[in-house]
Amino acid sequence: MKLKIFRWIIVVVLVIGAFVLGIEFQKFTEPDSCLDMGGDRSIGSHQICISTDHD
């Protein structure tokens, strides 16, 4: 019984790790530029982000 639970824990940790690794890989391979529109005049720090293509 404990072995089944341990296997499920390992599977869940591996799936979450693969997801996080995929997000970090995407951040590394696809740089995006964020523009601060409004400076100090706007309430909050809302940014417009533009994703660049590598075609």
N, C-alpha and C positions, 0 to 999 in steps of 0.2 A: 504494500500500500504506500509506504513512504517513498519507494523507488518511483512509482507512477507520478506522485506529486513532484518529486525532484526533477523528473524528466519534463513535466509541464512547465516548471519554473525555468528550466534551461531553455526550452523552446520560446517562451515569452521573452526572456532576456535577449535571446538571439534575434528575434523579430524586431524588438524595440531598438536594439543596437544597429541592425541593418537599416532601419528607417532613419535614425539619427545620422549614420554614416552617409546615407544617400543625400540627406539635406545638406550636410557639410560639403560633400563632393559637388553638388549643384552650385553652392555658394562660391566654391573655388573655381569652377570652370566657367560660370556665367556671371561676370562682373556686371553690376548695375549701378547706375548713377542716380543719386537723389538730389533734387533741387529744393532748397528752402525758399518757399514762396511767401513773401510778406515780411520776413525778418522779424523784428521785435514788435511790429504793429499788430500782428494777428494774435488771437488768444490761443494758447497751446502751441505745440511745435508740429504742425502738420506739414508733411513733406510730400512732394510728387516724385515718385520713383519711376525711372525709365529703364527697361531691360534692353540690353543691346544684343543684336544677333551676330553670329560669327559666320555668315554665309560667304 
